[in-house]
Amino acid sequence: MSNIRRSSSLLRRFTCRTEVQSSRTRSCSGGVFPSDVGLVLKSQSTDVFQNLALEDWIDANVDLQQRGVLLLWRNRPAVVIGRHQNPWTECNLPAMRRMGIPVARRRSGGGTVFHDLGNLNLTFFASKKEYDRRRNLKVVTEALRRVSPALDVQATDRFDILLNGHLKISGTASRLSRKSSYHHCTLLHSADRSALSAVLRPSCPGIHSNATPSVPSPVANLLDHAPTLQWEELLDGLVHQYNAEFGLSSASSLVDPTDESTFPDISRMEKELRSWDWTFGKTPKFSVQTQLELTDSSARCSAQLHMEVKNGLVQSCELQVPADWLPARLSGELTDSLVGERFCPQRAAAGVAALLRAQSGELQSRLHILCDAVMSVMG
């Protein structure tokens, strides 16, 4: 508890005085602090939305012109996509629902990553002028060499970290603002690679988009190659190397990202990150063109589906279904009911429920099969 009080005191020294006005937090400039004082924070939370909100809060409120900050954090299983990515092409949404794994959109660019408690996240905050990803990755590689000298680790030109020249143990993303910056990276210690491979695959066929695609890479855990490497040893090594690289003398401090007295207005930031409008609605415009296989007890056929989706909402929808399988009137009513709805199976199912209730017998059965096929495309 004393460690948390200490971290709150440190944050107050490094943040500007904040005031909440019209539900927004504004910062004013702070004073100069001793050159050997840094800030290393460890989040107590393992909730991906709380930790992403903590990143946003630090970036918005801490005076990074005076001092850099290192934030260390871990999450329960979650998939995190980049700011300009498409969740339907990056992750297996149906599998994630079954496994209880959320998807979150961060504010930085880059590719999609799987987080669990076997993965460490490091966020390096600095002024825009001091933004230096290569130097940050040097902290990680030098720390790994220090705690486990046998590890062959190198940072690449893509700002990944590879083990033995080809196995990815760390990926990078970053965000630059007018005066501030942050660079965050993953570090695979003992992640569940079977879960990773199960969820990092597309859930929707036939998507055409300009969204940023992820680049698949073979991955490895540090623990597979350094079986005795413990979490505390790794964390201590990283904090030591961060201090050594930047000439600081920082002890790590625990922080609670749900504490509004330390982080005013952070719950609003978290709420936005949890919202459908942010996670799915911020997806760059895309189209879907795919073939649907339709089968009932007496017939089998194929249908063509074409959708345009913007801001996560269906802008247009065309279905070409053989008229001898289902009257064009019904397939047209189905497409009309989808336009304007979220590209989301639950919302779309609710939208077509009345249409299904109005039918009976074979027509209802075949319309239900068509609806299910369309919903499956939505993940």
Buried (B, 14 or more C-beta within 10 A) or exposed (E): EEBBEEBBEBBEBBBBEBEEEEEEBBBEEBEEBEEEBBBBBBBBBBBBBBBBBBBBBBBBBBBBBBBBBBBBBBBBBBBBBBBBBBBBBBBBBBBBBEEEBBBBBBBBBBBBBBBBBBBBBBBBBBBEEBBEBEBBBBBBBBBBBBBBEEBEBEBEEEBBBBBEEEBBBBBBBBBEEEEBBBBBBBBBBBBBBEBBEBBBEBBBBBBEBEBBBBEEEEBBBBBBBBEEBEBEBBBBBBBBBBBEBBEBEBEBBBBBBBBEEBBBBBBBBBEBBBBEEBBBBBBBBBBBEBEBEBEEEEEEBEBEBBBBBBBBBBBEBEBBBEEEBBBEEBBBBBBEBBBEBBBBBEBBBEBBEEBBEEBEEEBBBBBBBBBEBBBBBBB
